[in-house]
């Protein structure tokens, strides 16, 4: 499995929507068997580009059929995958077992707040089961400007009961992510990309 751990493949199976029901086997056993079976069917991801390897930038991967995604992972105990959804929006799936194990909560009611250009923006968030969340962002000039910064950090604050909960914030180090998203778009279109950069 190369650079990916078993945990990463479990999250990737959620990220790609892979599921395999097991007839006649109840509850948690069926879920476990389905998860294991999906691990064996996940195709190998080809590593294309390591953006800014000296700074821990995003890494571009491609699955068969030009299914492309970026993997972040600059923060201990937390990993992020980025792709375009069916409507062309930027979708960030975050796996944060470290903060969850440390007792940090993040329980939004389907919406998180992100500050862009000094203004709060509501961002849809779906829980894929602890400790994984999926954020969906509309591409705007303010978002592009933030993601183009050398030290960009996206800070999502949970909204619950219609109000932000400042103590419940999930941060994503997103330096060089805009460059990575441009590579993501080229990859998805089937364009030939340069080989792997960095180790």
C-alpha positions as CSV (number, residue, x, y, z in Angstrom):
1,X,0.0,0.0,0.0
2,X,3.0,2.3,-0.2
3,X,2.7,5.5,1.7
4,X,-0.8,4.8,2.8
5,X,-1.7,3.0,6.0
6,X,-4.7,0.8,6.5
7,X,-6.4,3.7,8.2
8,X,-5.9,5.9,5.1
9,X,-7.5,3.2,2.9
10,X,-10.5,3.0,5.3
11,X,-11.0,6.7,5.0
12,X,-10.4,6.6,1.2
13,X,-13.2,4.0,0.9
14,X,-15.5,6.4,2.7
15,X,-14.2,9.3,0.6
16,X,-14.9,7.5,-2.7
17,X,-18.2,6.1,-1.5
18,X,-17.2,2.5,-1.7
19,X,-19.6,0.1,0.0
20,X,-20.2,-3.6,-0.3
21,X,-23.1,-5.1,1.7
22,X,-22.8,-8.6,3.0
23,X,-26.1,-10.5,2.8
24,X,-27.2,-12.6,5.7
25,X,-24.7,-11.1,8.2
26,X,-26.1,-8.8,10.8
27,X,-25.0,-5.4,12.1
28,X,-21.4,-4.6,13.1
29,X,-20.1,-7.9,11.7
30,X,-21.5,-7.0,8.2
31,X,-20.0,-3.5,8.5
32,X,-16.6,-4.9,9.4
33,X,-16.6,-7.4,6.6
34,X,-17.8,-4.8,4.1
35,X,-15.0,-2.5,5.1
36,X,-12.4,-5.2,4.8
37,X,-13.7,-6.2,1.4
38,X,-13.7,-2.6,0.2
39,X,-10.0,-2.4,1.2
40,X,-9.1,-5.2,-1.1
41,X,-11.0,-3.7,-4.1
42,X,-9.6,-0.1,-3.8
43,X,-7.4,0.3,-6.8
44,X,-3.8,1.5,-6.4
45,X,-3.4,5.3,-6.4
46,X,-0.6,6.6,-8.6
47,X,1.4,9.4,-7.1
48,X,1.8,12.2,-9.6
49,X,3.2,15.4,-8.0
50,X,4.4,16.3,-4.5
51,X,3.9,20.1,-4.3
52,X,6.5,21.9,-2.2
53,X,7.9,18.7,-0.6
54,X,10.3,20.7,1.6
55,X,7.2,22.5,3.1
56,X,4.9,19.5,3.3
57,X,2.7,20.6,0.5
58,X,-0.2,18.7,-1.0
59,X,0.4,15.5,-3.0
60,X,-1.6,14.7,-6.1
61,X,-2.8,11.2,-6.7
62,X,-4.7,9.6,-9.6
63,X,-6.9,6.4,-9.6
64,X,-7.8,4.6,-12.8
65,X,-10.3,6.6,-14.9
66,X,-8.8,9.9,-14.1
67,X,-10.2,10.0,-10.6
68,X,-7.9,12.5,-9.0
69,X,-7.4,13.8,-5.5
70,X,-5.0,15.7,-3.3
71,X,-3.7,14.5,0.0
72,X,-2.7,16.9,2.6
73,X,-1.2,15.9,6.0
74,X,0.9,18.6,7.5
75,X,-0.6,18.3,10.9
76,X,0.1,15.5,13.4
77,X,-2.9,13.2,13.9
78,X,-4.9,14.7,11.0
79,X,-5.1,14.0,7.2
80,X,-7.1,15.7,4.5
81,X,-8.2,14.7,1.0
82,X,-9.3,17.2,-1.6
83,X,-11.2,16.7,-4.8
84,X,-13.9,18.3,-6.9
85,X,-17.5,17.1,-6.4
86,X,-20.0,16.6,-9.2
87,X,-20.9,20.3,-9.2
88,X,-17.3,21.4,-9.4
89,X,-17.1,22.6,-5.8
90,X,-14.0,22.0,-3.7
91,X,-14.6,19.1,-1.3
92,X,-12.3,18.5,1.6
93,X,-12.6,15.3,3.6
94,X,-10.8,15.5,7.0
95,X,-9.8,12.6,9.2
96,X,-8.8,13.9,12.6
97,X,-8.3,11.0,15.0
98,X,-5.6,12.9,16.9
99,X,-7.8,15.8,18.1
100,X,-10.7,13.5,18.7
101,X,-8.6,11.2,20.9
102,X,-7.3,14.3,22.8
103,X,-10.9,15.1,23.7
104,X,-11.5,18.0,21.3
105,X,-15.1,18.2,20.1
106,X,-16.4,19.2,16.7
107,X,-20.1,18.6,16.3
108,X,-21.7,21.1,13.9
109,X,-25.4,20.9,12.9
110,X,-24.5,20.4,9.2
111,X,-22.8,23.8,8.9
112,X,-19.4,25.3,9.8
113,X,-18.2,28.9,9.7
114,X,-15.1,29.9,7.7
115,X,-13.7,33.4,7.7
116,X,-12.8,34.6,4.2
117,X,-11.6,38.1,3.5
118,X,-12.5,39.0,7.1
119,X,-16.1,37.8,6.7
120,X,-17.8,34.7,8.0
121,X,-19.0,32.2,5.3
122,X,-21.3,29.3,6.0
123,X,-19.8,26.0,4.7
124,X,-21.8,22.7,4.5
125,X,-20.3,19.9,6.5
126,X,-21.3,16.3,6.7
127,X,-20.1,13.8,9.3
128,X,-18.9,10.5,7.8
129,X,-18.7,9.0,11.3
130,X,-16.2,10.1,13.9
131,X,-13.5,11.2,13.4
132,X,-14.2,12.2,9.7
133,X,-16.0,15.2,8.2
134,X,-16.5,16.4,4.7
135,X,-16.6,20.2,3.9
136,X,-17.9,21.5,0.6
137,X,-16.7,25.0,-0.5
138,X,-17.8,27.2,-3.3
139,X,-14.9,28.5,-5.3
140,X,-14.8,32.3,-4.9
141,X,-12.0,34.9,-5.4
142,X,-11.7,35.2,-1.6
143,X,-11.2,31.5,-1.2
144,X,-8.7,31.4,-4.1
145,X,-6.7,34.2,-2.5
146,X,-6.6,32.4,0.9
147,X,-5.5,29.1,-0.7
148,X,-2.8,30.8,-2.7
149,X,-1.1,32.1,0.4
150,X,2.2,30.6,1.5
151,X,0.9,29.8,5.0
152,X,-2.8,29.4,4.4
153,X,-4.9,27.9,7.2
154,X,-8.6,27.1,6.9
155,X,-10.3,27.3,10.3
156,X,-13.8,25.8,10.4
157,X,-15.9,26.6,13.5
158,X,-18.9,24.4,14.3
159,X,-22.3,26.1,14.1
160,X,-24.8,24.6,16.4
161,X,-28.3,25.9,17.2
162,X,-27.7,28.7,14.6
163,X,-24.6,30.0,16.4
164,X,-20.8,29.4,16.1
165,X,-19.2,27.5,18.9
166,X,-15.7,29.0,19.1
167,X,-14.3,26.2,21.2
168,X,-15.1,23.7,18.5
169,X,-12.8,24.6,15.6
170,X,-11.1,22.3,13.1
171,X,-8.0,23.8,11.4
172,X,-6.5,22.7,8.1
173,X,-3.0,23.8,7.0
174,X,-3.6,24.5,3.4
175,X,-0.4,26.2,2.1
176,X,0.1,25.8,-1.7
177,X,-3.3,24.2,-2.0
178,X,-4.5,26.5,-4.8
179,X,-1.5,25.3,-6.9
180,X,-2.5,21.7,-6.1
181,X,-6.1,22.3,-7.1
182,X,-5.0,23.6,-10.5
183,X,-3.0,20.3,-10.9
184,X,-6.1,18.4,-9.7
185,X,-8.1,20.0,-12.5
186,X,-5.5,19.1,-15.1
187,X,-5.3,15.6,-13.8
188,X,-9.1,15.1,-14.0
189,X,-9.1,16.4,-17.6
190,X,-6.7,13.7,-18.5
191,X,-3.8,16.0,-19.2
192,X,-0.3,14.6,-19.0
193,X,1.5,15.7,-15.9
194,X,5.2,15.8,-15.0
195,X,6.6,13.0,-12.9
196,X,6.8,12.9,-9.1
197,X,8.7,15.8,-7.5
198,X,10.6,15.2,-4.3
199,X,11.3,12.0,-2.4
